[in-house]
Amino acid sequence: MAWGQPATQTDLDLNAGNARAFTNPEDADYWLQNMIAYHHFNDEEIRLATGLSSDDIQSHRKRLKQAGKLVALFETDRLTVRPYPGGRHPRIGFLEGAIRPQRETKISVFLPWDTRSYVVVDVPEAIWSNLGLTYLAHTHIPTVFDKLEIALKPMEWDRTKKHHLSLRRTLPNGIVFSSRVDSRKDHVRMQMTLKNGTEAPLTDLRVQNCVMLKQARNFNQQTNDNKRFIGPYVVCHDKERAKWIITAWKPVHRPWANPPCPCLHSDPKFPDCQPGETQKLEGWLSFFQGADIDLEIKRIEKTGWWK
């Protein structure tokens, strides 16, 4: 599916049954403004995200428009970040590998030169450990809890602090992971922590953090020809190699990219974690206009952002 086109039937089917009802009127206004003004959802996508009827959606659209609440307020002093509202599948391809994507780990970061374009970042998409697949932000390979028929309760980003999103989830076996996203002037800082609340050491703690390019115009070709891997930095460029999307995590485990989605990965790995211990990962996302991406990577590296 090309940028800006309506969702296909397959796209809609894979989101079916994933709607989230509003908790109160303020919650309704926030998410509807997010969907309509920022993400430009059509009515079908709003229905998939919320479960509202067509008549209710039209009523909300009219009410919010009359109240002046269908205006996107993009940041002027930093990158604009919003929780991803669900309803629109964040991938173009390999959809069968991401059924019913959950919105609680996903954020949208809007491109500074094109505010109708954004990347969807999954923080995290997946966590692996010596126990097996310990967490997954959609349905695909069964997790250790799926095999035990234990369902995880849906969550939402905590957005009470301005320019800051956070999430903390306690898994049924006592593992606690948290994600934090901070919007800065020229980049987005991300952090993940994991606390071992089990009675045994945790090892092989690999994490997948995915930057999906479906809605990033001029960056969403289903190929790796427009991508480079520079240490932990995974970058994607437009046709002219004049604009770039940059992401990195430390300590990095596996830099790669998946053309069908398409997406970028600088997948990190937590150090082994003893019972009661907490380990931490640091992440970066930024945008660059210019020809010399290597010089920009050197500039970013010199900031010591991960320290």
N, C-alpha and C positions, 0 to 999 in steps of 0.2 A: 504494500500500500504506500503510495507516494505521499509526500508531505501535503497536509491540508485536505486530503480526500476523505469522504465519509468512511466510516468503519464498514468492513466487509461482513458478510453473514458469519463467517468463521470467527472473525474477531469478536462479534457480538456473542456468539455461542460460548466462547471460552470465558466470557465475563458473566455469564448467566448465573443467577443465584448468589451473587457477590455484593448485593446492594446493602447499604447501611442507612438506616432511618435516622432522621435528625433527633437530637435529644431535647432541644428547646428552640424557641424562635431565633435567638441570637446565633445558635449553631446553624440553623437553616440559612440565615442571611450570609454568614461567613462562607459556608461551603458553596452556596449558589453563586455568590460573587466570584469565588475562586474558580468555579467551573465555567461560568459564562464570560466574565470580564477578562480573566487571565488566560484560561485554557481554551476558550471559544468552543465549548461543548455544544453539540446539537441536542435536540430533545431526547433522542434515543440514548445518547451517551449519559445524559442526566438521569434518565429512567434507570439505566443499568447501575449507576452509582448510588441512587437514592431509593429506588422502588416507587417513586411518585408516578401517578397517572399523567397522561398527556394534558388533561384539563388542569390538574394541579400545577404542572410545570408552567403552562401558559399564564395561570393566575399569578404565580410567583414572579415570573418574568415581568409582567405588567406592574405588579406592586413595587418591585425593586427598581424598575426603570423610573417610575413616578417619584420614588424616594431618592433618586440620584445615586443609587448604590450599585449600578452596573458599570462603574468606571474603574479601570485598573490603575492603581496608584503605584507606579514603578518607582523604585528607590533612585535618588539622584546622587547619593553619597556612598553607595555600596551596591553590590550585586543583589538583584531581587530573587528571593527564595520563598517558595510556598510549599506546603504539604501537597503532594500529588493526590488528587481527589478520587482516583479510580474511575471505573466506567469506560474509559478508553484504554485499550490494551497498549502498554508502552513499547511493545515490539512490533516490527514489520513482519518478520519471519520467525521460524522455529517456535511457533505459537503452541504447538503441542507439548513443548517443554516448559510452558509456564501457564498452566490452567488456573483460573481464578486468582490472578495476582493480588496480593493484599497490599493495601495502601499505607499501612502504618509504618513501613520502613522506607517509603519512597518520598523523595522530595523533587520538586521542579526548580531548576536554576535557569533563569531566562538570559538569553544571549544579549550582551550589552549593545550590540549594533543592530539587533533585530528582535524586538520584544514580542513578536508573534512566534518566535522560535524558542525552544527550551530543551534541555536535556533532563531526563528522569534518572535520578541516582538512587540506587537501592543500597541502603546502609543498615543492615547487611542484606544481601540476597540469600546467602547460605553460610552456615557454620558447620565445619566438619571437626571431628575429634576421634580419639581412639575408640569411642563408643559407636561411631558411624556418623551418618548425617544427622546432626543434632538440631538444626533449625533450617527451615526453608520458607521463603516469603511468597511462595505460590505452591501449586500442586504439581508434582512431577514424580521424582524418586521418593519413595516412602521414607520419612524420617524415623528415628528410633521411637518417637511417640506415636506416629501413625501406625507402626507395627503393633503397638500396645493398645490401639484404638482410643488414644487420649487426644482430644481436640484442644487446640490452644484458643483462648479467648481473644477476640478481636480487640485491638488497641488503637490509640491515636497518638500523634505527636503532641507533646506538651508545648504549647505556643504562648504561654503566659509571659515570657520574657521577650522583649522586642529584639528582632534580628537574631533570634536564637530558638532552635528547635531541639527537643530532647525526648528520648524514649528509653524506658527501663522495663525489661521483661524478665520475670522469674520463670524459668522452665520447670516442669513438674519434678525433675530430679534434683532441683536445688541450684543448678547453674543459673547465674544472673548475668545478662549482658545489657549494656547500655550503649546508645548512640547519641552523639551530640553534633549539631550542625550550627556553625556561626558564619553569618554573612559579613564579609569585610569589603573594603573599597574596591580591591582588584582581584579578590579570590574568595573562595569558601573554604573554611577550615572545618575538618571533620575529625571526630575522635570516637573510638570504640573502646570499651572496657569489658572485661570478662572476669567474674568472680567464681571461683570453684566452691560451690556450696555442697559438693558431694563429699564422701568419705574416702575417695581414692584420687590419686593424681590424674590430671588430664593432660594428654599429649597429642601431638599432631593436630594442633588447633588451627586449621586452615580456614580462611574466611574468603568468601566471594563478595566483592563490592562492585556493582555493575553500574556503568554510565551508559544509558540507552539513548540512541541518537535519532530515533524515529521522527521526532518533531523538531529536529535541528536542521533547518533548511540549508541545503548545500553541503551537509555533512553526513547525510543518511544513505549514501550509496552502500549497497550490500557487497562490500569488498574490503580487503585489507590494503589495497593499493594506495589509499589515502591516509594511511596510518604509519606511525613510526614508534619504535621502542627504544628509549634512551635511558638505560638503567631502570629505575623504578617508574620513570615517567612514560606514560602512554599518551600519544598525541594523535589528533586527527586534523587534517587540513581541508580547506575548500579547493575548488578546481584550480584557482590561481596561486595556491600556496601563500595566500596573503592573510588569511585568518585561521586561527588554530584553537582547538579545545585541548586542554591539558589536564591530566589527572595523575595522582601518585599516592601510594600508601607506604608507610614504613613501620616496622621492617617488612620489606616486600618478599613475597614467596614466588609469585608467577605473574609476570606481565604478559598479557595476551589480548586478543580481540576476537569477537565472534561475528563474521560477516553476515550471516542470515538475519541476526536480530535487528540492526547491527549494534554493537556495543563495545565499550572499552573496559578493560580490567587491569588494574594494578593490584592484584590480590595479595593481601598480607598474611602473616602467620603470627599468632600469639606465641610467646615463649611457653614452654611447659608450665603448668599451673598446679601447685600443690593444694591440698584441701585448705580452704580459708584464704588463699592468696587471691590477689587481683592483678591482672595483666592489662596492658594498654597498647593501643595502636593509634597512629596519627595519619590523617588523610588530607589531601589537597585537591582543589579543582579551580581552574582559572581559564581565562580566555586571552588570546594574544593577537594583535594585528601587526604584521611585519613579516619580512622574509627570513630573518635569521632566527629560526627556532632554537638552534643550538645555543646561541648567545642568551636567549631568554631562559632556557633551562639552567644555564650556568648562573644567571641572576637569581632565579628562584632558589637554587641550591645554596647560594651564599647567604640567604636569609636565615638558614637553620630552622625552618618552620617546624620541624618535627621534634625539636628539643624542648 
